[in-house]
Amino acid sequence: GVALVGVKMEKASAGECVKVVVRCRPLFGKEIGEGRKKIVACDLKTGEIKIQNPKLPEDPAKQFTFDQVYDERNTQMEIFEGTALPIVRAAIEGYNGT
């Protein structure tokens, strides 16, 4: 089984509806086999990702900010507990989870 101990549910304020969460995955077999390089850098503390153009590495990276960012080191459980679990608990308490 899965223990859901120690996870807090925070009530959203009246104006808070949607949070945007990004998970940056690692390169997979085919990409590694083709010699591709990692072009996405995640800053978990600031919620920012930077994407480097692999064809123009001298250009500055494009930067985007999200409510939450996860990288390839985060586990499925960490992502579930930080994103989906609060929605599930809110829905059980009668709040709209969509």
C-alpha positions as CSV (number, residue, x, y, z in Angstrom):
1,G,0.0,0.0,0.0
2,V,0.8,3.6,-0.1
3,A,1.0,5.7,3.1
4,L,-0.2,9.3,2.7
5,V,1.1,10.4,6.1
6,G,2.4,13.9,6.7
7,V,1.0,15.5,3.6
8,K,-0.8,18.8,4.3
9,M,-3.8,20.1,2.4
10,E,-3.8,23.8,2.0
11,K,-7.0,25.6,1.2
12,A,-6.8,27.8,-1.9
13,S,-7.7,31.4,-1.6
14,A,-10.8,32.7,-3.4
15,G,-8.8,34.0,-6.4
16,E,-6.6,30.9,-6.8
17,C,-8.0,28.5,-9.4
18,V,-5.3,27.0,-11.6
19,K,-1.7,26.1,-10.9
20,V,0.7,25.2,-13.7
21,V,3.2,22.4,-12.8
22,V,5.9,21.2,-15.1
23,R,8.0,18.0,-14.9
24,C,11.1,17.9,-17.0
25,R,12.0,14.4,-18.0
26,P,15.4,12.9,-18.6
27,L,16.6,12.0,-22.1
28,F,15.4,8.5,-23.1
29,G,17.2,5.7,-25.0
30,K,16.6,6.9,-28.6
31,E,17.6,10.5,-27.7
32,I,20.7,9.3,-26.0
33,G,21.5,7.0,-28.9
34,E,21.2,9.9,-31.3
35,G,23.7,11.9,-29.3
36,R,21.3,14.5,-28.2
37,K,22.2,16.7,-25.2
38,K,20.1,18.0,-22.3
39,I,18.7,21.5,-23.2
40,V,16.4,22.1,-20.3
41,A,17.6,23.3,-16.9
42,C,15.1,23.3,-14.0
43,D,15.3,25.6,-10.9
44,L,13.0,23.9,-8.4
45,K,13.3,26.7,-5.9
46,T,12.2,29.5,-8.2
47,G,9.9,27.4,-10.4
48,E,11.8,28.4,-13.5
49,I,13.0,26.4,-16.5
50,K,15.5,27.5,-19.1
51,I,15.5,26.0,-22.6
52,Q,18.6,26.3,-24.7
53,N,18.3,26.2,-28.5
54,P,20.6,23.2,-29.4
55,K,21.2,24.7,-32.9
56,L,22.2,28.1,-31.5
57,P,23.9,27.4,-28.1
58,E,25.4,30.9,-28.1
59,D,21.9,32.4,-27.9
60,P,20.5,33.1,-24.4
61,A,18.2,30.4,-23.1
62,K,14.5,31.0,-23.1
63,Q,13.2,31.3,-19.5
64,F,9.7,30.3,-18.3
65,T,8.2,30.5,-14.7
66,F,5.6,28.1,-13.3
67,D,3.9,27.6,-10.0
68,Q,5.9,24.4,-9.5
69,V,8.8,22.7,-11.3
70,Y,9.9,19.1,-11.0
71,D,13.0,17.6,-12.7
72,E,14.1,14.1,-13.5
73,R,15.3,13.5,-9.9
74,N,11.8,13.8,-8.5
75,T,9.9,10.6,-7.8
76,Q,6.3,9.8,-9.0
77,M,5.3,9.9,-5.3
78,E,6.8,13.4,-4.7
79,I,4.9,14.7,-7.8
80,F,1.7,13.0,-6.7
81,E,1.9,14.3,-3.2
82,G,2.8,17.9,-4.3
83,T,0.2,18.2,-7.1
84,A,-2.6,15.6,-7.4
85,L,-3.1,14.7,-3.7
86,P,-4.3,18.2,-2.7
87,I,-6.8,18.1,-5.6
88,V,-8.1,14.7,-4.6
89,R,-8.4,15.8,-0.9
90,A,-10.2,19.0,-1.9
91,A,-12.6,17.0,-4.1
92,I,-13.3,14.7,-1.2
93,E,-14.1,17.7,1.0
94,G,-16.5,19.0,-1.6
95,Y,-14.4,21.5,-3.5
96,N,-14.2,21.5,-7.3
97,G,-11.0,19.7,-8.3
98,T,-11.1,20.6,-12.0
